[in-house]
Amino acid sequence: MVADQSTNVAVTAPAINYNKQLTVAAGTTEMITVDNNIGHQGTELQQKYFHITSDNAIAVYGVTFVVGRDYLSLAGLYTTTISDAFLVYPIDTLGKDYYIASWSGESSFLITATQNNTAIHIQIASDSQATINFRGVLYSNGSTLSLTMNRFDTFSAFTQDDYTGTHISADKPIAVFSGGAQEERYTIDIMYEQMVPTLYWGSDFVTVGKPQCTTENIYRIISCERNTQIEIAGIPQVTLNKAGNFYEFTANNNLYIHTTKPTALVFYTDMCSSFIGDASMVLLPPITSFDSATYFPTNLIKYYNLYAYSSFMTIVIKADEKDGIFLDDNLLVTSWQNINGNSDLKLAIVKATKDHHKLSHGNPNASFLTVITGRTKELIHNEFAGSTTITFITGSKLTVSSL
């Protein structure tokens, strides 16, 4: 949890009798460690949640960090790790309609209800091999699981395939989390992200990559309407015929993407090279959701005191507004890259120099995207910090995160 002004925070998790009061000082990050007992075990309906409330605005991140086994290689003795990070959205920004983004290996999703008597329908993508086995019934491609959930009920589903394109709808606001596991040479890396409701999807995007890494990046574009056309600089036009269809492509440069109907863009990282980096995923917001100010942590795993750590800010902004960005109240001076397919946008990569940074703009109407990438020799994770995809951040004031 991070705040730009001191605030009192309450954290509760009834499933494990957890109740904590703490103060997040301005410009600091406070971490709470989640007990493994609150994790879901397979497909089940439970009440396994954390409820966070605060007096003033905060930002909340979920961080996965697992130290694995030691291995002896030609490079020497090293320890495998699993890491990822995701932004947690406030309850008042949640929606009723979602499509899942996961991965082609093991995948899972989790739903949390915010109100009693919430009717939820889960339709597995018709061209997927993923299944849900719940209460003795097997649901497969194209079939729909319907259930009623009460406030703070949590439903989880696991499969050995890919849930991407699975449609989740409800008659009251819900939170949806999803991800997958990617097998690396000695371990399985976990990727997880909170899903954004289709209400906040968009039609114009920019791809970003892994700083100081030359390997290609993987992206997926997911549709929520039929006959969605995709235009990507340097790639032939693609049409997604059905809602929930997705198009996967690789790139190692900055590309502008336009779609004729609202879509979601998912960015998947992989290893940069032998033993450097691991898998993670992040939903990149549309250009219409860029923000004008953001305050964020840059080192979410420093508290484990295990590895030397470097962090980078990737910034995307309109070309005629790039000279007005401030980093920690000082005018940002950096080099800018072109965006292939859109000369009106620019991209910069800036190395973080401390554990927290603030980005703002001299023009309150200007907006930009910031993606934080943190890396050690053994791992890499992407934290999405600085978009009002669902008005999570407005100017320099964070919306209170209460989920």
C-alpha positions in Angstrom: 0.0 0.0 0.0 1.3 3.4 -0.9 0.0 6.9 -0.2 1.0 10.5 -1.0 -0.4 11.7 2.3 -0.4 10.0 5.7 -3.5 7.9 6.2 -5.0 5.3 8.6 -5.7 1.9 7.0 -7.8 -1.1 8.2 -7.3 -4.6 6.8 -9.5 -7.5 7.6 -9.7 -11.1 6.5 -12.3 -13.0 8.5 -11.4 -16.4 6.9 -8.1 -16.4 8.9 -9.3 -14.1 11.8 -7.0 -11.3 10.5 -7.6 -7.7 11.7 -4.9 -5.1 11.4 -4.9 -1.3 11.9 -1.9 0.6 10.5 -0.8 4.0 9.3 0.7 4.5 5.8 3.0 7.6 6.1 3.2 9.9 3.1 5.7 8.8 0.6 6.1 5.3 2.0 5.0 1.8 1.3 3.5 -0.5 3.9 3.4 -4.3 3.3 1.2 -7.0 4.8 2.0 -10.6 4.2 -0.8 -12.8 3.1 -1.2 -16.2 4.9 -1.2 -19.1 2.5 -4.3 -20.4 4.2 -6.5 -17.8 2.6 -5.6 -19.0 -0.9 -8.2 -21.0 -2.8 -7.6 -24.7 -3.2 -9.0 -25.7 -6.6 -12.5 -24.8 -7.8 -14.6 -23.7 -4.9 -17.0 -21.1 -3.4 -15.6 -19.6 -0.2 -15.2 -16.3 1.6 -11.5 -15.8 1.3 -10.8 -12.1 0.9 -9.0 -9.1 2.3 -11.0 -6.0 2.8 -9.0 -2.8 2.9 -10.3 0.7 3.9 -8.5 3.9 4.4 -9.2 7.5 5.6 -7.4 9.0 2.6 -6.4 7.9 -0.8 -4.1 5.0 -1.2 -2.9 2.7 -4.0 -2.9 -1.1 -3.4 -0.7 -3.6 -5.1 -0.8 -7.4 -4.9 2.7 -9.0 -5.1 3.6 -12.6 -5.6 7.1 -13.5 -4.5 8.2 -17.1 -3.9 11.7 -18.3 -3.5 12.1 -21.8 -5.0 14.9 -24.4 -5.1 18.6 -24.0 -5.7 20.0 -25.3 -8.9 23.6 -25.8 -10.1 24.2 -24.7 -13.7 27.1 -23.8 -15.9 26.6 -20.2 -14.6 26.9 -21.4 -11.0 24.5 -21.9 -8.1 21.3 -19.9 -8.3 17.9 -19.9 -6.7 14.7 -20.0 -8.8 12.0 -17.4 -7.9 8.4 -16.6 -8.8 7.3 -13.0 -8.9 4.6 -10.8 -10.3 2.6 -7.7 -9.2 -0.8 -6.2 -10.0 -2.8 -3.1 -9.2 -5.9 -3.6 -7.1 -8.8 -1.4 -8.1 -11.3 0.3 -5.7 -14.8 -1.1 -5.2 -16.4 1.9 -6.7 -14.7 1.3 -10.0 -15.8 -2.2 -10.5 -18.2 -3.4 -13.3 -20.6 -6.1 -14.2 -19.1 -7.5 -17.5 -15.7 -9.1 -18.0 -13.7 -11.2 -20.3 -10.8 -13.3 -18.9 -7.2 -12.9 -19.9 -5.0 -15.8 -18.8 -2.4 -18.0 -20.5 -2.1 -21.2 -22.5 -0.7 -23.3 -19.6 -2.4 -23.7 -16.3 -4.9 -20.9 -15.7 -7.3 -19.7 -13.1 -9.7 -16.9 -12.2 -11.3 -15.6 -9.1 -14.5 -13.6 -8.6 -15.4 -11.5 -5.5 -19.0 -10.3 -5.0 -19.6 -6.8 -3.5 -23.3 -7.2 -2.7 -25.7 -9.9 -1.5 -27.7 -11.9 -4.0 -25.5 -11.2 -7.0 -26.4 -13.4 -10.0 -23.3 -14.4 -11.9 -23.0 -16.2 -15.2 -19.7 -17.7 -16.4 -19.6 -18.8 -20.1 -16.4 -20.6 -21.1 -15.1 -19.5 -24.5 -16.6 -21.7 -27.2 -13.2 -22.6 -28.8 -11.4 -23.2 -25.6 -10.4 -26.6 -24.0 -10.7 -25.1 -20.5 -13.2 -26.6 -18.1 -14.8 -25.9 -14.8 -15.7 -28.8 -12.5 -18.0 -27.5 -9.8 -20.2 -29.5 -7.5 -20.1 -32.6 -9.6 -20.9 -30.8 -12.9 -18.3 -30.4 -15.7 -18.6 -27.2 -17.7 -16.7 -27.0 -21.0 -16.4 -24.9 -24.2 -19.5 -22.7 -24.7 -21.4 -23.9 -21.6 -22.5 -21.6 -18.8 -22.1 -21.9 -15.1 -24.6 -19.8 -13.1 -24.4 -19.1 -9.4 -25.5 -16.7 -6.8 -22.9 -15.0 -4.5 -23.3 -12.8 -1.5 -21.1 -9.9 -0.3 -17.5 -10.9 -0.2 -18.1 -14.5 -1.4 -15.2 -15.6 -3.5 -15.4 -18.2 -6.3 -12.3 -19.7 -7.9 -11.8 -21.9 -10.9 -8.7 -23.7 -12.1 -7.9 -25.6 -15.4 -5.0 -27.1 -17.2 -5.8 -25.0 -20.3 -6.5 -21.4 -21.2 -9.5 -19.5 -19.8 -8.8 -16.5 -22.1 -12.1 -15.3 -23.7 -14.3 -16.7 -20.9 -17.2 -14.3 -20.3 -18.2 -13.4 -16.8 -21.4 -11.2 -16.3 -23.3 -10.2 -13.2 -26.3 -8.1 -12.2 -24.2 -6.2 -9.5 -20.6 -5.0 -9.5 -17.9 -7.7 -9.0 -14.2 -8.0 -8.9 -12.4 -10.5 -11.2 -8.8 -11.6 -11.0 -7.2 -13.9 -13.5 -3.9 -15.3 -14.7 -1.9 -18.3 -15.5 1.3 -20.2 -15.1 4.1 -20.3 -17.6 6.7 -23.1 -17.4 10.3 -22.0 -17.5 13.3 -24.3 -17.6 13.4 -25.0 -13.8 10.2 -23.6 -12.4 6.7 -22.4 -13.2 6.1 -18.7 -13.1 2.8 -17.3 -11.9 1.2 -14.4 -13.8 -1.9 -12.6 -12.2 -3.8 -9.4 -12.8 -7.1 -7.8 -11.8 -9.4 -7.8 -14.9 -10.8 -4.5 -16.2 -14.6 -4.5 -17.0 -15.5 -4.0 -20.6 -17.1 -0.7 -19.8 -13.5 0.7 -19.7 -12.0 -1.0 -22.7 -10.8 1.1 -25.6 -9.8 1.2 -29.2 -6.4 2.9 -29.3 -3.3 1.4 -27.6 0.5 1.5 -27.6 2.6 -1.5 -26.9 5.5 -1.2 -24.4 8.3 -3.7 -23.9 10.8 -4.8 -21.3 13.5 -2.1 -20.7 17.1 -3.2 -21.6 15.8 -6.4 -23.1 16.0 -7.4 -26.8 13.8 -10.5 -26.8 10.3 -10.2 -28.5 7.3 -9.5 -26.3 4.0 -11.3 -26.5 0.7 -9.5 -26.7 -3.0 -10.5 -26.9 -5.9 -8.3 -28.0 -9.3 -9.6 -26.7 -12.6 -8.5 -28.2 -15.9 -8.0 -26.4 -18.0 -7.5 -29.6 -18.4 -9.4 -32.9 -16.5 -8.5 -36.0 -13.8 -6.4 -34.4 -11.1 -5.3 -36.8 -7.5 -4.8 -35.6 -5.0 -2.5 -37.2 -1.4 -2.8 -36.1 1.5 -0.9 -37.7 3.4 -3.3 -39.9 0.9 -6.2 -39.5 -1.9 -7.1 -41.9 -5.4 -6.3 -40.6 -7.0 -8.9 -38.4 -10.7 -9.5 -37.7 -12.0 -11.1 -34.5 -15.4 -12.6 -35.4 -16.8 -13.3 -32.0 -16.8 -11.7 -28.6 -14.1 -13.3 -26.5 -11.9 -14.1 -29.5 -8.3 -13.0 -29.2 -5.3 -12.2 -31.5 -1.8 -13.1 -30.3 1.3 -11.5 -31.8 4.9 -10.8 -30.9 6.9 -7.6 -31.3 10.1 -6.0 -30.0 9.3 -2.4 -30.9 6.8 0.3 -29.9 3.6 -0.1 -32.0 0.3 1.8 -32.2 -2.8 -0.3 -32.3 -6.3 0.7 -33.4 -9.4 -1.5 -33.1 -12.9 -0.7 -34.6 -14.6 -1.8 -31.4 -13.6 -1.8 -27.7 -10.8 -4.3 -26.9 -8.3 -5.2 -24.1 -4.6 -5.3 -24.7 -2.6 -7.8 -22.6 1.2 -7.7 -22.4 3.1 -10.9 -21.4 6.8 -10.8 -20.5 9.2 -13.7 -20.8 12.8 -14.2 -19.9 15.2 -11.6 -21.4 18.0 -14.1 -21.6 19.3 -17.1 -19.7 18.5 -16.6 -16.0 17.4 -13.0 -16.4 13.7 -12.2 -15.9 10.7 -14.4 -15.7 7.1 -14.3 -16.9 4.5 -11.7 -15.9 1.4 -10.1 -17.4 -0.2 -6.7 -17.3 -3.3 -5.1 -18.9 -2.2 -2.0 -20.8 -4.8 0.7 -20.7 -6.2 2.5 -23.8 -4.9 5.9 -24.6 -8.2 7.4 -23.4 -7.4 6.2 -19.9 -4.0 7.8 -19.6 -3.6 10.1 -16.5 -2.0 13.4 -15.7 -0.3 12.5 -12.4 0.7 9.4 -10.5 2.6 8.5 -7.3 3.9 5.0 -7.1 6.4 2.6 -5.6 9.2 1.3 -7.8 10.6 -1.5 -5.7 7.8 -3.8 -4.4 10.1 -6.6 -3.5 12.9 -4.7 -1.6 11.3 -5.8 1.6 12.3 -9.4 1.0 16.0 -8.2 1.1 17.1 -10.9 -1.3 18.4 -9.5 -4.5 19.9 -6.4 -6.0 17.0 -4.7 -7.8 16.6 -2.2 -10.7 13.4 -0.5 -11.8 12.4 1.4 -14.9 9.5 3.7 -15.8 8.2 3.4 -19.4 6.3 6.6 -20.2 4.0 7.2 -23.2 2.7 10.7 -24.0 1.6 12.9 -26.9 4.7 14.4 -28.7 3.6 18.0 -28.1 3.2 17.4 -24.4 6.4 15.5 -23.6 8.4 18.5 -22.5 5.9 19.3 -19.7 6.5 16.1 -17.5 7.8 16.5 -14.0 9.6 13.7 -12.1 9.4 14.4 -8.4 8.7 18.1 -9.1 11.7 18.5 -11.4 11.3 18.8 -15.1 12.0 15.5 -16.8 14.9 15.6 -19.2 15.3 12.3 -21.2 15.5 10.9 -24.7 12.3 9.9 -26.5 11.5 7.1 -28.9 9.0 7.1 -31.8 5.8 5.0 -31.8 5.5 3.0 -35.1 2.2 4.0 -36.7 1.5 7.1 -34.7 3.8 10.2 -35.0 1.7 12.1 -32.4 3.0 9.9 -29.6 6.4 9.4 -27.9 7.9 6.9 -25.5 10.7 7.2 -23.0 12.3 4.8 -20.6 13.6 6.3 -17.3 15.5 4.4 -14.6 14.1 4.8 -11.1 16.5 6.3 -8.6 14.6 5.7 -5.4 11.8 3.5 -4.0 9.0 6.0 -4.8 8.5 8.5 -7.6 5.9 11.0 -8.6 5.1 11.8 -12.2 3.0 14.9 -13.1 2.5 17.4 -15.9 2.5 21.1 -15.9 -0.7 21.0 -18.0 -3.5 19.4 -15.9 -5.3 18.4 -19.1 -2.3 16.5 -20.4 -2.2 12.7 -19.9 0.3 9.9 -20.1 0.8 6.2 -19.4 3.4 4.9 -16.9 4.4 1.2 -16.6 6.9 0.2 -14.0 9.2 -2.7 -14.7 11.3 -4.0 -11.9 14.0 -6.6 -12.4 16.8 -8.6 -10.7 19.0 -11.2 -12.3 16.5 -13.9 -11.4 13.2 -12.2 -11.9 11.2 -9.5 -13.6 7.7 -8.2 -12.8 5.5 -5.4 -14.2 3.5 -3.2 -12.0 0.9 -1.0 -13.8 1.1 2.4 -12.1 -0.4 5.6 -13.5 -3.6 5.0 -15.5 -7.1 6.0 -14.8 -8.3 2.9 -16.8 -11.2 3.0 -14.4 -10.5 6.4 -12.9 -8.2 4.8 -10.3 -6.1 7.9 -10.3 -7.4 11.4 -10.9 -4.6 14.0 -11.2 -2.3 13.6 -8.2 -5.1 12.4 -6.0 -5.6 8.6 -5.7 -9.1 7.3 -5.4 -9.5 5.4 -2.1 -8.8 1.7 -2.7 -11.1 -0.4 -0.6 -10.9 -3.9 -2.1 
